[in-house]
Amino acid sequence: MAHYRQLGNVPAKRHTHHLDASGNRLTEELMGQAGFSSDSSLLYHRNSPSALDAIEPLADPPDSGPATADSPLTPRHIRTSNLTSTRNDLVTGRTVLLANDDIEISWAVASNDGALYRNVIGDELIFVQRGSGRLESVFGRLDVGPGDYVVVPASTTHRWIVDTELSTLVVASRGHVRPPSRYLSTFGQFLEHAPYCERDLRAPEELIIEEGGSVPVLVRNRAGWSCHVHRDHPFDVVGWDGCVYPHAFNIGDFEPIVGRIHQPPPVHQTFELPGAVVCSFVPRLFDFHPDAVKVPYHHANTDSDEVLFYSEGDFMSRAGSGIGIGSLSFHPAGFVHGPQPGSIEASLDQAATAEVAVMIDTFAPLRVTDEARFASDHNYPFTWSR
């Protein structure tokens, strides 16, 4: 994160004895990244976060893979409305669609509250297309709604609470999700040319204190899934400070960069993570050179696979392809793609776009799951020929 936050009761100096109002010693936990050589936060627990009653093995959730090579090489239109899950929560109900060794892209529709969960492989980025609820974690409560990106740092114990059914695109990383480095100063502040800044980020503002014993927590690491049964409830944090914490950023607060002629995809970049970038497409003015071609030109992904999730609006450049709200397109490296036939002509009298979409570009080939193949429109690769 680019800046420091503090919530609740923390001592004046780190790594010093800290007592609550009753004189009980609090337990300090350091959550540190990169071997304690990068960002970190300090949390103060009423009890030991290490005290376990049991460790139990768990099977992988039923819709979690496996993903296999995209052979033969096939562009895809995955209809998320065709996906179903045997579970209705935001963690075990995920349907994995695309994955490689850096990233896993899933779809999840949650109508039920989730269990306590901790992913120790890497950060998770959840994009909320529809619905509302909250992320509850050891850092406190974070309310979320449509258009929110929610970054959950690796190893954060949390759960998802549903107010109205949540439809979400989930990006699970093998590392950390951060703002693009070119948007930040040497010291981590957002620069003036960045399309969003610290004011646009929301962090937990209310701690959650719960009691109880033998509390199960789902834990995911690279070996698979386990259940740690904690002696005390993990939500016993009375204060924390630092630069690692869950936070939300709404796509509507992304300020688009426009020009006289078409701007390249990096101007839409919102996050970077190992082996991938995430971009935001939001309503914006079209290019204003008198001869500008307003829709994207045909392009070849020579070094990346491209995934686009169409969240809201009117996707003029894709008219006639079947793409609509809730669609997810997958254009692998080696496939040249661009606007659908007739899109250039349709854009001539238009002044602005009216679309909201999330793009994920990966720099290693994505593998495809059977669930993604099942939900694909098999006529989609040939829509440019019509």
PyMOL commands that set and color helices and strands:
alter all, ss='L'
color gray80, all
select helices_A, chain A and resi 80-82+181-183+198-200+251-253+265-268+316-318+343-347+370-374+380-385
alter helices_A, ss='H'
color red, helices_A
select strands_A, chain A and resi 5-8+27-32+40-45+52-58+67-68+76-79+95-99+103-110+117-119+124-137+140-144+148-152+158-173+201-202+213-221+224-232+237-242+247-250+269-273+276-281+299-300+305-314+327-331+336-337+354-362+367-369
alter strands_A, ss='S'
color yellow, strands_A
deselect
rebuild
show_as cartoon
